[in-house]
C-alpha cells in the first residue's frame, strides 16, 4: 500500500486537474489563514466510481457525495465534471496537536517545522450510531506497528465465527498501524476496508486510508494531544470575506441554522452576513467553504 497513490495517479493522470498532494500539508503560520486547500474538478471517465476518485484526492466518501448529491456514486455518468471538495475551514488551531471533527469526518494534525506552523489533513471514518466516537481531549499513549486485533465480547457475541485473535495481515481491520488514545479500546488506525473512510461505520475508533495512517504514524509522537469535536457548521473570516462550511450529517435545517448563528455570533461575524446567502448554504450544504458575506 506504500505506493497506492502513485499507482492511482498513474491510472488517472491524463484525466486529473491539479491533483493535490497525498494528505495535503498547508502553512498556517499566518493566524488569518483560516481556510486551506483549493477546490478542484474532475471529469468522469469509463469505470470511475466516486469511491475511487475520493481516495485519489484524499477525501472521504461523505465529502465527495455531499459535494455531488445528484451523481450516482457507483456509476457516475461518463463525461460529466464533478466537484472535488479539497478546501476546508480549519475548525480550531492547536499547537503540536491533532483536532478531529466528527461532523465532517476529517482529522487535522498541527505541527512545527523549522519554526513554522503547518497542518496536515486527512479524511477519516468514525463510529456508527450507538457506537459514537467519544468527544473530548485525549492523548496518544502508544504506537503499534502491525497490531493484533482482539474483538470485544460484544463483537464475538454478534459474530460467533470471528476469531478471538486476528494477527496482522489483510484480514485485520486495524490495518498496519495503531495509535492508542488515552481512553481504553479507542484509537486511530488504518483499515482493510478503505471504502469505510468517510462513513459512520466503526465501533467508535477512527479509521484512515492505509497510506494516510502510514504517514501520520511516522511523524506523530507519544503524548500528542488529540481533541475530538463535533462541529457540523464552521464559519470563518478570510480575506475580508465571510465563509461558512456545512456538513448536514442528518441534521435538520433549523438545527443547522441554529448552529450557524451561534458560530457567526461567537466570532462576531453576524453583521457581515447576507441572510439569503446563509439560508441557501444551510438549505443545500456542499461541505465546501461558501461565501455568505453581504454585497459591498
FISEVEX-833125 format. One record per residue: residue in three letters; residue number from 1; x, y, z of N, C-alpha, C in turn. Coordinates in pm, whole numbers. Last residue first. Layout:
(site ALA, NUM, (X, Y, Z), (X, Y, Z), (X, Y, Z)) ...
***
This chain:
(site UNK, 296, (-2092, 4451, -109), (-2035, 4581, -68), (-2053, 4684, -176)) (site UNK, 295, (-2316, 4200, 11), (-2256, 4273, -102), (-2206, 4407, -54)) (site UNK, 294, (-2233, 3993, 294), (-2318, 4094, 229), (-2242, 4156, 112)) (site UNK, 293, (-2109, 3656, 269), (-2093, 3799, 301), (-2198, 3883, 230)) (site UNK, 292, (-2083, 3390, 229), (-2214, 3435, 279), (-2208, 3583, 317)) (site UNK, 291, (-1925, 3143, 37), (-1932, 3284, 71), (-2073, 3320, 115)) (site UNK, 290, (-1830, 2832, 172), (-1922, 2904, 84), (-1933, 3049, 131)) (site UNK, 289, (-1636, 2542, 183), (-1648, 2681, 228), (-1726, 2762, 126)) (site UNK, 288, (-1834, 2244, 133), (-1728, 2334, 90), (-1745, 2472, 154)) (site UNK, 287, (-2055, 2098, 189), (-1933, 2060, 258), (-1814, 2145, 218)) (site UNK, 286, (-2292, 2178, 85), (-2200, 2111, -8), (-2076, 2057, 62)) (site UNK, 285, (-2636, 2215, 168), (-2495, 2208, 210), (-2410, 2127, 112)) (site UNK, 284, (-2883, 2384, 117), (-2816, 2292, 25), (-2667, 2284, 59)) (site UNK, 283, (-2960, 2537, 339), (-3060, 2454, 271), (-2995, 2349, 180)) (site UNK, 282, (-2728, 2677, 406), (-2784, 2582, 501), (-2880, 2485, 431)) (site UNK, 281, (-2693, 2839, 186), (-2584, 2749, 225), (-2632, 2642, 322)) (site UNK, 280, (-2931, 2984, 190), (-2901, 2897, 75), (-2794, 2795, 111)) (site UNK, 279, (-2899, 3128, 428), (-3007, 3030, 416), (-2980, 2933, 302)) (site UNK, 278, (-2681, 3291, 354), (-2670, 3198, 467), (-2775, 3089, 457)) (site UNK, 277, (-2793, 3441, 151), (-2682, 3352, 120), (-2661, 3249, 230)) (site UNK, 276, (-2984, 3578, 303), (-3027, 3492, 193), (-2916, 3393, 155)) (site UNK, 275, (-2833, 3729, 489), (-2923, 3622, 536), (-2967, 3526, 425)) (site UNK, 274, (-2502, 3802, 469), (-2624, 3816, 389), (-2717, 3701, 428)) (site UNK, 273, (-2304, 3926, 738), (-2364, 3813, 667), (-2489, 3853, 590)) (site UNK, 272, (-2186, 4094, 915), (-2134, 4096, 778), (-2206, 3996, 686)) (site UNK, 271, (-2288, 4050, 1164), (-2322, 4178, 1100), (-2274, 4186, 955)) (site UNK, 270, (-2172, 3807, 1247), (-2313, 3813, 1206), (-2346, 3939, 1126)) (site UNK, 269, (-1923, 3778, 1354), (-1932, 3789, 1208), (-2075, 3814, 1159)) (site UNK, 268, (-1818, 3706, 1606), (-1854, 3846, 1576), (-1861, 3872, 1426)) (site UNK, 267, (-1799, 3449, 1669), (-1681, 3505, 1602), (-1705, 3649, 1558)) (site UNK, 266, (-2047, 3398, 1779), (-1929, 3376, 1862), (-1803, 3435, 1803)) (site UNK, 265, (-2209, 3439, 1555), (-2216, 3531, 1668), (-2090, 3521, 1754)) (site UNK, 264, (-2140, 3215, 1401), (-2119, 3350, 1349), (-2119, 3454, 1460)) (site UNK, 263, (-2218, 3004, 1570), (-2080, 3017, 1523), (-2050, 3161, 1480)) (site UNK, 262, (-2492, 3057, 1596), (-2407, 3054, 1716), (-2261, 3073, 1677)) (site UNK, 261, (-2576, 3029, 1334), (-2591, 3159, 1401), (-2504, 3167, 1526)) (site UNK, 260, (-2520, 2755, 1299), (-2453, 2856, 1217), (-2460, 2992, 1285)) (site UNK, 259, (-2694, 2633, 1477), (-2551, 2617, 1497), (-2472, 2722, 1419)) (site UNK, 258, (-2936, 2709, 1360), (-2907, 2749, 1498), (-2756, 2740, 1525)) (site UNK, 257, (-2913, 2581, 1113), (-2918, 2727, 1119), (-2884, 2777, 1258)) (site UNK, 256, (-2921, 2313, 1190), (-2801, 2366, 1127), (-2797, 2518, 1134)) (site UNK, 255, (-3184, 2304, 1285), (-3073, 2273, 1375), (-2942, 2329, 1320)) (site UNK, 254, (-3324, 2361, 1053), (-3335, 2455, 1165), (-3224, 2430, 1268)) (site UNK, 253, (-3258, 2141, 891), (-3210, 2275, 854), (-3220, 2373, 970)) (site UNK, 252, (-3145, 1852, 1079), (-3247, 1931, 1009), (-3195, 2072, 986)) (site UNK, 251, (-2876, 1621, 1021), (-2940, 1727, 1099), (-3041, 1802, 1014)) (site UNK, 250, (-2740, 1446, 858), (-2870, 1405, 909), (-2941, 1509, 992)) (site UNK, 249, (-2506, 1582, 783), (-2498, 1467, 871), (-2630, 1424, 931)) (site UNK, 248, (-2424, 1841, 678), (-2557, 1815, 732), (-2558, 1696, 827)) (site UNK, 247, (-2189, 2066, 708), (-2196, 1921, 691), (-2324, 1874, 759)) (site UNK, 246, (-2080, 2371, 576), (-2189, 2297, 641), (-2184, 2150, 604)) (site UNK, 245, (-1908, 2662, 620), (-1894, 2526, 570), (-1991, 2438, 648)) (site UNK, 244, (-1887, 3002, 521), (-1945, 2901, 608), (-1929, 2765, 540)) (site UNK, 243, (-1712, 3315, 525), (-1741, 3185, 467), (-1809, 3097, 572)) (site UNK, 242, (-1671, 3654, 456), (-1722, 3555, 550), (-1759, 3428, 474)) (site UNK, 241, (-1377, 3834, 376), (-1499, 3768, 328), (-1540, 3662, 429)) (site UNK, 240, (-1124, 3930, 429), (-1238, 4022, 441), (-1369, 3965, 388)) (site UNK, 239, (-972, 3689, 420), (-951, 3796, 323), (-1074, 3885, 312)) (site UNK, 238, (-1210, 3528, 601), (-1087, 3505, 525), (-1077, 3610, 416)) (site UNK, 237, (-1370, 3418, 879), (-1343, 3538, 802), (-1209, 3518, 733)) (site UNK, 236, (-1583, 3131, 913), (-1452, 3197, 917), (-1456, 3326, 838)) (site UNK, 235, (-1746, 2845, 1055), (-1751, 2978, 995), (-1615, 3043, 1008)) (site UNK, 234, (-1898, 2525, 1034), (-1779, 2604, 1063), (-1791, 2738, 990)) (site UNK, 233, (-2110, 2279, 1155), (-2104, 2408, 1086), (-1978, 2481, 1131)) (site UNK, 232, (-2073, 2051, 1302), (-2125, 2038, 1166), (-2122, 2167, 1085)) (site UNK, 231, (-1844, 1951, 1513), (-1890, 2080, 1464), (-1941, 2067, 1321)) (site UNK, 230, (-1725, 1795, 1754), (-1835, 1760, 1663), (-1902, 1889, 1617)) (site UNK, 229, (-1389, 1688, 1840), (-1504, 1778, 1846), (-1611, 1731, 1748)) (site UNK, 228, (-1112, 1585, 2010), (-1220, 1537, 1925), (-1343, 1624, 1947)) (site UNK, 227, (-774, 1634, 2024), (-902, 1693, 2061), (-1008, 1650, 1962)) (site UNK, 226, (-493, 1502, 2145), (-593, 1474, 2041), (-726, 1529, 2090)) (site UNK, 225, (-145, 1565, 2204), (-286, 1588, 2238), (-377, 1560, 2118)) (site UNK, 224, (105, 1319, 2215), (43, 1424, 2133), (-102, 1442, 2174)) (site UNK, 223, (217, 1108, 2347), (165, 1217, 2429), (113, 1335, 2347)) (site UNK, 222, (435, 1023, 2080), (362, 986, 2201), (329, 1112, 2280)) (site UNK, 221, (396, 1192, 1761), (471, 1150, 1879), (379, 1103, 1991)) (site UNK, 220, (386, 1144, 1408), (318, 1181, 1531), (392, 1121, 1650)) (site UNK, 219, (520, 1046, 1183), (569, 1169, 1244), (497, 1210, 1371)) (site UNK, 218, (416, 794, 1114), (560, 818, 1104), (604, 943, 1178)) (site UNK, 217, (139, 805, 1128), (212, 725, 1227), (360, 762, 1231)) (site UNK, 216, (83, 948, 894), (56, 1006, 1025), (137, 936, 1134)) (site UNK, 215, (158, 758, 697), (224, 888, 704), (205, 950, 842)) (site UNK, 214, (-14, 547, 754), (130, 523, 748), (206, 654, 763)) (site UNK, 213, (-260, 667, 727), (-218, 629, 862), (-68, 599, 864)) (site UNK, 212, (-258, 700, 444), (-261, 816, 533), (-215, 780, 675)) (site UNK, 211, (-261, 449, 332), (-147, 536, 302), (-142, 658, 394)) (site UNK, 210, (-510, 347, 433), (-380, 286, 467), (-261, 377, 443)) (site UNK, 209, (-730, 602, 557), (-680, 523, 445), (-544, 465, 483)) (site UNK, 208, (-835, 562, 901), (-775, 637, 792), (-743, 543, 677)) (site UNK, 207, (-1076, 566, 1164), (-1007, 495, 1056), (-953, 593, 953)) (site UNK, 206, (-1125, 556, 1503), (-1108, 649, 1391), (-1022, 581, 1285)) (site UNK, 205, (-1377, 370, 1691), (-1241, 412, 1657), (-1241, 500, 1531)) (site UNK, 204, (-1640, 291, 1702), (-1600, 408, 1779), (-1461, 457, 1750)) (site UNK, 203, (-1681, 88, 1531), (-1734, 71, 1667), (-1689, 184, 1759)) (site UNK, 202, (-1762, 246, 1211), (-1677, 174, 1306), (-1750, 154, 1439)) (site UNK, 201, (-1917, 403, 1047), (-1926, 258, 1031), (-1849, 179, 1135)) (site UNK, 200, (-1981, 658, 877), (-2002, 626, 1019), (-2025, 476, 1027)) (site UNK, 199, (-1730, 739, 633), (-1858, 680, 674), (-1861, 664, 825)) (site UNK, 198, (-1481, 804, 552), (-1588, 897, 515), (-1725, 842, 547)) (site UNK, 197, (-1378, 480, 484), (-1334, 615, 518), (-1437, 715, 463)) (site UNK, 196, (-1459, 244, 379), (-1525, 286, 502), (-1482, 425, 546)) (site UNK, 195, (-1303, 173, 166), (-1431, 238, 135), (-1504, 285, 260)) (site UNK, 194, (-1090, 28, 277), (-1074, 172, 251), (-1205, 245, 220)) (site UNK, 193, (-1056, -199, 482), (-1175, -164, 402), (-1171, -13, 374)) (site UNK, 192, (-861, -233, 655), (-854, -321, 538), (-977, -301, 449)) (site UNK, 191, (-711, 61, 797), (-827, -25, 772), (-799, -116, 653)) (site UNK, 190, (-544, 226, 1072), (-572, 204, 932), (-696, 118, 914)) (site UNK, 189, (-642, 437, 1356), (-576, 324, 1289), (-607, 320, 1141)) (site UNK, 188, (-669, 552, 1679), (-664, 596, 1539), (-585, 489, 1463)) (site UNK, 187, (-880, 414, 1941), (-756, 453, 1878), (-777, 506, 1738)) (site UNK, 186, (-1004, 271, 2244), (-1020, 363, 2131), (-884, 402, 2075)) (site UNK, 185, (-963, 114, 2469), (-1019, 48, 2350), (-1036, 143, 2230)) (site UNK, 184, (-955, 381, 2706), (-942, 238, 2674), (-1024, 195, 2552)) (site UNK, 183, (-800, 667, 2618), (-931, 618, 2659), (-935, 472, 2615)) (site UNK, 182, (-583, 787, 2494), (-587, 775, 2640), (-728, 750, 2691)) (site UNK, 181, (-535, 587, 2197), (-576, 707, 2267), (-585, 681, 2417)) (site UNK, 180, (-286, 443, 1992), (-374, 427, 2107), (-405, 563, 2170)) (site UNK, 179, (-264, 390, 1668), (-228, 496, 1763), (-330, 490, 1877)) (site UNK, 178, (-150, 143, 1451), (-246, 174, 1557), (-187, 283, 1647)) (site UNK, 177, (-122, 2, 1124), (-75, 94, 1227), (-187, 130, 1324)) (site UNK, 176, (-232, -160, 930), (-91, -182, 966), (-42, -96, 1082)) (site UNK, 175, (-569, -252, 1011), (-465, -215, 917), (-327, -240, 973)) (site UNK, 174, (-769, -339, 1168), (-692, -225, 1218), (-588, -178, 1119)) (site UNK, 173, (-879, -568, 1061), (-948, -441, 1035), (-875, -318, 1089)) (site UNK, 172, (-700, -812, 896), (-701, -735, 1020), (-765, -598, 995)) (site UNK, 171, (-663, -949, 667), (-792, -967, 733), (-804, -885, 862)) (site UNK, 170, (-400, -900, 583), (-511, -840, 508), (-647, -855, 573)) (site UNK, 169, (-218, -860, 899), (-240, -912, 766), (-363, -853, 702)) (site UNK, 168, (-171, -969, 1238), (-150, -872, 1129), (-169, -938, 993)) (site UNK, 167, (-434, -1189, 1371), (-296, -1141, 1355), (-286, -1035, 1246)) (site UNK, 166, (-694, -1183, 1588), (-668, -1170, 1444), (-528, -1112, 1427)) (site UNK, 165, (-857, -1378, 1818), (-733, -1304, 1794), (-706, -1304, 1644)) (site UNK, 164, (-1101, -1501, 1793), (-1078, -1415, 1911), (-949, -1335, 1902)) (site UNK, 163, (-1263, -1486, 1477), (-1152, -1538, 1556), (-1127, -1446, 1675)) (site UNK, 162, (-1615, -1509, 1433), (-1494, -1427, 1441), (-1387, -1499, 1521)) (site UNK, 161, (-1847, -1647, 1443), (-1740, -1709, 1366), (-1613, -1623, 1362)) (site UNK, 160, (-2032, -1490, 1589), (-1966, -1605, 1654), (-1850, -1665, 1576)) (site UNK, 159, (-2099, -1187, 1617), (-2044, -1263, 1503), (-1965, -1381, 1557)) (site UNK, 158, (-2197, -1108, 1863), (-2273, -1072, 1744), (-2229, -1154, 1622)) (site UNK, 157, (-2000, -1205, 2035), (-2139, -1250, 2053), (-2221, -1225, 1927)) (site UNK, 156, (-1782, -1065, 1941), (-1781, -1211, 1932), (-1921, -1267, 1949)) (site UNK, 155, (-1860, -805, 2006), (-1836, -842, 1866), (-1841, -992, 1847)) (site UNK, 154, (-1873, -826, 2286), (-1992, -793, 2209), (-1977, -835, 2064)) (site UNK, 153, (-1606, -876, 2347), (-1706, -979, 2374), (-1833, -953, 2295)) (site UNK, 152, (-1401, -747, 2076), (-1461, -741, 2208), (-1562, -855, 2224)) (site UNK, 151, (-1119, -888, 1900), (-1259, -844, 1904), (-1312, -844, 2047)) (site UNK, 150, (-808, -785, 1869), (-883, -873, 1960), (-1026, -823, 1969)) (site UNK, 149, (-552, -765, 1635), (-689, -723, 1670), (-755, -829, 1757)) (site UNK, 148, (-223, -649, 1651), (-311, -765, 1660), (-449, -715, 1701)) (site UNK, 147, (-50, -419, 1430), (-122, -455, 1552), (-200, -585, 1539)) (site UNK, 146, (184, -306, 1287), (130, -441, 1266), (56, -491, 1391)) (site UNK, 145, (295, -91, 1545), (301, -129, 1404), (261, -275, 1391)) (site UNK, 144, (165, 129, 1774), (187, -12, 1745), (186, -34, 1595)) (site UNK, 143, (202, 356, 2033), (208, 339, 1888), (244, 194, 1860)) (site UNK, 142, (22, 521, 2297), (102, 410, 2245), (96, 409, 2094)) (site UNK, 141, (-113, 751, 2360), (-38, 685, 2467), (46, 568, 2419)) (site UNK, 140, (-219, 1059, 2269), (-170, 934, 2213), (-78, 871, 2317)) (site UNK, 139, (-492, 1194, 2462), (-353, 1193, 2419), (-322, 1059, 2351)) (site UNK, 138, (-787, 1408, 2456), (-714, 1285, 2487), (-568, 1302, 2448)) (site UNK, 137, (-1081, 1574, 2512), (-939, 1594, 2495), (-864, 1471, 2545)) (site UNK, 136, (-1388, 1495, 2330), (-1308, 1534, 2445), (-1162, 1552, 2410)) (site UNK, 135, (-1619, 1238, 2226), (-1563, 1372, 2217), (-1481, 1402, 2342)) (site UNK, 134, (-1608, 903, 2097), (-1621, 997, 2208), (-1557, 1132, 2177)) (site UNK, 133, (-1802, 783, 1833), (-1667, 817, 1875), (-1676, 922, 1985)) (site UNK, 132, (-2087, 581, 1902), (-2029, 710, 1863), (-1887, 726, 1916)) (site UNK, 131, (-2253, 366, 1865), (-2112, 343, 1898), (-2032, 468, 1862)) (site UNK, 130, (-2495, 461, 1790), (-2493, 369, 1902), (-2352, 335, 1948)) (site UNK, 129, (-2390, 492, 1459), (-2492, 525, 1559), (-2495, 417, 1667)) (site UNK, 128, (-2029, 445, 1428), (-2167, 445, 1380), (-2262, 478, 1495)) (site UNK, 127, (-1727, 637, 1439), (-1823, 543, 1498), (-1964, 558, 1444)) (site UNK, 126, (-1561, 714, 1120), (-1586, 728, 1265), (-1694, 629, 1310)) (site UNK, 125, (-1294, 768, 892), (-1420, 703, 922), (-1437, 705, 1073)) (site UNK, 124, (-1141, 1065, 746), (-1150, 957, 843), (-1287, 890, 837)) (site UNK, 123, (-894, 1250, 557), (-1031, 1203, 580), (-1031, 1084, 675)) (site UNK, 122, (-648, 1481, 686), (-682, 1350, 631), (-832, 1321, 651)) (site UNK, 121, (-395, 1732, 679), (-535, 1695, 697), (-568, 1567, 621)) (site UNK, 120, (-149, 1916, 854), (-180, 1809, 759), (-325, 1770, 783)) (site UNK, 119, (-26, 2240, 899), (-130, 2144, 931), (-139, 2043, 817)) (site UNK, 118, (243, 2429, 1052), (177, 2362, 940), (62, 2276, 991)) (site UNK, 117, (455, 2697, 1137), (341, 2614, 1172), (276, 2557, 1045)) (site UNK, 116, (815, 2711, 1171), (690, 2747, 1103), (580, 2648, 1139)) (site UNK, 115, (1057, 2623, 1270), (999, 2745, 1327), (870, 2790, 1263)) (site UNK, 114, (1099, 2383, 1134), (1189, 2497, 1113), (1128, 2629, 1158)) (site UNK, 113, (774, 2302, 1197), (890, 2261, 1120), (972, 2384, 1088)) (site UNK, 112, (507, 2179, 1400), (607, 2282, 1371), (720, 2222, 1289)) (site UNK, 111, (162, 2085, 1338), (299, 2059, 1378), (389, 2175, 1339)) (site UNK, 110, (-159, 1938, 1353), (-79, 2060, 1356), (62, 2028, 1404)) (site UNK, 109, (-384, 1764, 1172), (-266, 1743, 1256), (-175, 1865, 1244)) (site UNK, 108, (-717, 1690, 1151), (-620, 1797, 1128), (-504, 1777, 1225)) (site UNK, 107, (-954, 1479, 998), (-853, 1495, 1100), (-754, 1604, 1057)) (site UNK, 106, (-1306, 1441, 944), (-1174, 1485, 898), (-1083, 1511, 1017)) (site UNK, 105, (-1594, 1441, 944), (-1512, 1322, 929), (-1377, 1356, 867)) (site UNK, 104, (-1752, 1647, 1010), (-1702, 1647, 872), (-1618, 1525, 841)) (site UNK, 103, (-1812, 1564, 1271), (-1919, 1602, 1180), (-1873, 1602, 1035)) (site UNK, 102, (-1570, 1524, 1406), (-1653, 1409, 1370), (-1756, 1445, 1264)) (site UNK, 101, (-1265, 1646, 1373), (-1402, 1694, 1367), (-1492, 1581, 1315)) (site UNK, 100, (-981, 1644, 1561), (-1068, 1558, 1482), (-1209, 1614, 1488)) (site UNK, 99, (-661, 1767, 1583), (-802, 1802, 1600), (-882, 1712, 1507)) (site UNK, 98, (-353, 1719, 1744), (-448, 1670, 1644), (-587, 1717, 1681)) (site UNK, 97, (-65, 1935, 1789), (-178, 1853, 1835), (-261, 1809, 1716)) (site UNK, 96, (98, 2174, 1797), (151, 2037, 1800), (47, 1939, 1853)) (site UNK, 95, (-153, 2388, 1906), (-9, 2374, 1888), (30, 2227, 1899)) (site UNK, 94, (-453, 2438, 1715), (-383, 2394, 1836), (-235, 2381, 1804)) (site UNK, 93, (-744, 2585, 1590), (-598, 2582, 1583), (-540, 2540, 1717)) (site UNK, 92, (-1028, 2450, 1431), (-967, 2500, 1554), (-816, 2486, 1540)) (site UNK, 91, (-1114, 2399, 1168), (-1212, 2407, 1278), (-1158, 2470, 1405)) (site UNK, 90, (-1048, 2564, 873), (-982, 2497, 985), (-1071, 2511, 1108)) (site UNK, 89, (-1242, 2496, 597), (-1223, 2590, 707), (-1159, 2513, 821)) (site UNK, 88, (-1103, 2356, 299), (-1166, 2342, 430), (-1143, 2465, 516)) (site UNK, 87, (-1105, 2186, -12), (-1084, 2312, 59), (-1163, 2306, 189)) (site UNK, 86, (-1174, 1986, -195), (-1042, 1988, -133), (-1009, 2127, -80)) (site UNK, 85, (-1412, 1840, -328), (-1409, 1932, -213), (-1278, 1927, -136)) (site UNK, 84, (-1463, 1844, -655), (-1373, 1776, -562), (-1353, 1871, -443)) (site UNK, 83, (-1743, 1806, -865), (-1669, 1889, -772), (-1585, 1803, -679)) (site UNK, 82, (-1731, 1669, -1202), (-1778, 1672, -1064), (-1690, 1763, -980)) (site UNK, 81, (-1849, 1652, -1526), (-1748, 1709, -1438), (-1804, 1721, -1298)) (site UNK, 80, (-1919, 1368, -1736), (-1961, 1480, -1653), (-1843, 1528, -1568)) (site UNK, 79, (-1814, 1145, -1867), (-1803, 1275, -1932), (-1846, 1394, -1847)) (site UNK, 78, (-2045, 902, -1757), (-1917, 932, -1821), (-1921, 1069, -1887)) (site UNK, 77, (-2215, 923, -1453), (-2224, 936, -1599), (-2090, 977, -1658)) (site UNK, 76, (-2125, 683, -1204), (-2142, 822, -1247), (-2137, 832, -1399)) (site UNK, 75, (-2200, 443, -1042), (-2198, 451, -1189), (-2222, 595, -1231)) (site UNK, 74, (-2172, 494, -769), (-2117, 371, -826), (-2107, 376, -977)) (site UNK, 73, (-2292, 737, -703), (-2155, 711, -658), (-2090, 589, -722)) (site UNK, 72, (-2456, 948, -922), (-2455, 810, -873), (-2313, 774, -831)) (site UNK, 71, (-2509, 1280, -826), (-2425, 1187, -904), (-2432, 1049, -841)) (site UNK, 70, (-2625, 1472, -676), (-2706, 1417, -786), (-2630, 1314, -868)) (site UNK, 69, (-2437, 1568, -489), (-2553, 1491, -443), (-2636, 1425, -553)) (site UNK, 68, (-2149, 1630, -448), (-2210, 1591, -577), (-2334, 1508, -550)) (site UNK, 67, (-2070, 1680, -192), (-2041, 1784, -291), (-2107, 1756, -426)) (site UNK, 66, (-2144, 1443, -73), (-2207, 1567, -28), (-2188, 1677, -130)) (site UNK, 65, (-1972, 1266, -196), (-2115, 1253, -224), (-2191, 1378, -180)) (site UNK, 64, (-1725, 1351, -96), (-1748, 1354, -241), (-1896, 1340, -276)) (site UNK, 63, (-1758, 1326, 185), (-1725, 1455, 124), (-1759, 1458, -24)) (site UNK, 62, (-1811, 1054, 234), (-1909, 1156, 272), (-1885, 1287, 197)) (site UNK, 61, (-1575, 932, 151), (-1699, 906, 77), (-1802, 1013, 107)) (site UNK, 60, (-1301, 1173, 183), (-1385, 1061, 221), (-1509, 1047, 135)) (site UNK, 59, (-998, 1238, -3), (-1119, 1282, 65), (-1204, 1159, 95)) (site UNK, 58, (-775, 1206, -176), (-762, 1202, -30), (-878, 1272, 41)) (site UNK, 57, (-807, 1170, -441), (-790, 1308, -397), (-782, 1319, -245)) (site UNK, 56, (-834, 892, -448), (-731, 957, -529), (-703, 1097, -478)) (site UNK, 55, (-1063, 853, -296), (-934, 810, -244), (-819, 875, -319)) (site UNK, 54, (-1256, 961, -470), (-1238, 1015, -335), (-1101, 978, -280)) (site UNK, 53, (-1237, 793, -689), (-1196, 933, -704), (-1172, 996, -568)) (site UNK, 52, (-1340, 555, -583), (-1205, 559, -637), (-1152, 702, -642)) (site UNK, 51, (-1598, 646, -516), (-1510, 595, -412), (-1365, 597, -457)) (site UNK, 50, (-1717, 711, -755), (-1683, 821, -666), (-1591, 775, -553)) (site UNK, 49, (-1562, 530, -1024), (-1663, 539, -918), (-1621, 654, -828)) (site UNK, 48, (-1503, 478, -1373), (-1483, 554, -1250), (-1595, 526, -1151)) (site UNK, 47, (-1559, 355, -1614), (-1529, 269, -1499), (-1494, 346, -1371)) (site UNK, 46, (-1461, 633, -1814), (-1521, 499, -1805), (-1467, 423, -1684)) (site UNK, 45, (-1446, 944, -1630), (-1416, 858, -1744), (-1472, 719, -1716)) (site UNK, 44, (-1536, 1270, -1528), (-1558, 1126, -1515), (-1522, 1054, -1644)) (site UNK, 43, (-1317, 1522, -1438), (-1405, 1474, -1544), (-1414, 1322, -1538)) (site UNK, 42, (-1309, 1732, -1157), (-1261, 1609, -1218), (-1365, 1564, -1322)) (site UNK, 41, (-1186, 2013, -969), (-1286, 1945, -1051), (-1223, 1824, -1117)) (site UNK, 40, (-1136, 2163, -642), (-1094, 2115, -772), (-1212, 2052, -846)) (site UNK, 39, (-1052, 2416, -399), (-1149, 2323, -460), (-1106, 2287, -601)) (site UNK, 38, (-763, 2414, -202), (-827, 2474, -319), (-928, 2375, -375)) (site UNK, 37, (-637, 2480, 135), (-671, 2400, 18), (-738, 2481, -91)) (site UNK, 36, (-788, 2648, 415), (-676, 2581, 350), (-726, 2503, 229)) (site UNK, 35, (-867, 2931, 606), (-912, 2837, 503), (-788, 2779, 434)) (site UNK, 34, (-743, 3106, 773), (-847, 3020, 832), (-902, 2918, 733)) (site UNK, 33, (-500, 3282, 826), (-517, 3176, 726), (-617, 3073, 780)) (site UNK, 32, (-444, 3453, 1025), (-560, 3487, 944), (-588, 3381, 837)) (site UNK, 31, (-207, 3366, 1132), (-330, 3335, 1205), (-457, 3370, 1129)) (site UNK, 30, (33, 3216, 935), (-46, 3338, 945), (-178, 3307, 1015)) (site UNK, 29, (105, 2953, 935), (187, 3046, 1011), (114, 3178, 1034)) (site UNK, 28, (11, 2732, 818), (-86, 2810, 896), (-9, 2906, 987)) (site UNK, 27, (59, 2557, 518), (115, 2651, 614), (2, 2724, 685)) (site UNK, 26, (-34, 2218, 471), (-60, 2360, 448), (4, 2445, 557)) (site UNK, 25, (-45, 1919, 296), (20, 1991, 404), (10, 2140, 373)) (site UNK, 24, (-266, 1654, 203), (-215, 1789, 187), (-155, 1847, 313)) (site UNK, 23, (-242, 1359, 120), (-255, 1416, 253), (-194, 1555, 256)) (site UNK, 22, (-70, 1395, -174), (-125, 1298, -80), (-125, 1359, 58)) (site UNK, 21, (-152, 1708, -334), (-57, 1607, -286), (-126, 1514, -189)) (site UNK, 20, (-421, 1743, -572), (-350, 1781, -450), (-254, 1671, -410)) (site UNK, 19, (-412, 1773, -920), (-438, 1687, -806), (-357, 1732, -686)) (site UNK, 18, (-483, 1929, -1164), (-416, 1981, -1044), (-448, 1900, -920)) (site UNK, 17, (-703, 1714, -1288), (-671, 1855, -1297), (-612, 1899, -1164)) (site UNK, 16, (-680, 1401, -1463), (-685, 1481, -1341), (-647, 1625, -1369)) (site UNK, 15, (-645, 1240, -1680), (-779, 1297, -1662), (-786, 1393, -1544)) (site UNK, 14, (-399, 1134, -1683), (-439, 1204, -1804), (-574, 1272, -1789)) (site UNK, 13, (-384, 1002, -1433), (-313, 1127, -1454), (-358, 1203, -1577)) (site UNK, 12, (-491, 766, -1343), (-582, 876, -1368), (-515, 1002, -1423)) (site UNK, 11, (-289, 581, -1308), (-411, 540, -1378), (-495, 659, -1422)) (site UNK, 10, (-109, 724, -1162), (-68, 675, -1293), (-189, 635, -1376)) (site UNK, 9, (-251, 762, -929), (-225, 877, -1013), (-182, 834, -1153)) (site UNK, 8, (-247, 500, -831), (-375, 562, -866), (-352, 680, -959)) (site UNK, 7, (27, 467, -784), (-42, 380, -879), (-171, 445, -927)) (site UNK, 6, (66, 661, -589), (143, 668, -714), (73, 586, -822)) (site UNK, 5, (-96, 567, -389), (-135, 691, -455), (-56, 712, -583)) (site UNK, 4, (31, 321, -318), (-107, 322, -370), (-140, 452, -444)) (site UNK, 3, (272, 244, -218), (274, 313, -347), (134, 334, -404)) (site UNK, 2, (218, 114, 17), (301, 232, 23), (296, 312, -107)) (site UNK, 1, (80, -121, 0), (0, 0, 0), (84, 127, 0)) 
***
